[in-house]
Amino acid sequence: MNALFLNATTNDNLSAIQEVEEQGHHVRIANSLQSAIRDIENSDPDLIVINADLEFSSTDALLYLRHAFRGNIVAYGENISPATRQYLAHVGIATVLDSISDVIAQQHLNSQALAPSQAA
């Protein structure tokens, strides 16, 4: 699993990233829209994880990412308002209430389950 974390600057984010890496997944961090776009173009991540509590999650940036990346994008944060959750759902970005490491593990299982059927 190759995951791109956006705005992963808090201690909680860094702890989640460390836990995901300890599970054997590859993690990249982008702290700007330009960095995220560059990473999407160069490494084609399986999943993008956005900390929606932070400034990066502006509507323009989210829309741009949604159109630039066809894979799964999830947003998480303790202070996501109902209006923001509704907007995220409208643009096809899931809001995560579980731990990020659980989301990564589930995404990894889903991608493994799809792999045999995609080969057919």
Secondary structure, 3 states (H helix, E strand, C coil): CEEEEECCCCHHHHHHHHHHHHCCCEEEEECCHHHHHHHHHHHCCCEEEEECCCHHHCHHHHHHHHHHCCCEEEEECCCCCHHHHHHHHHCCCEEECCCHHHHHHHHHHHHHHHHHHHHC
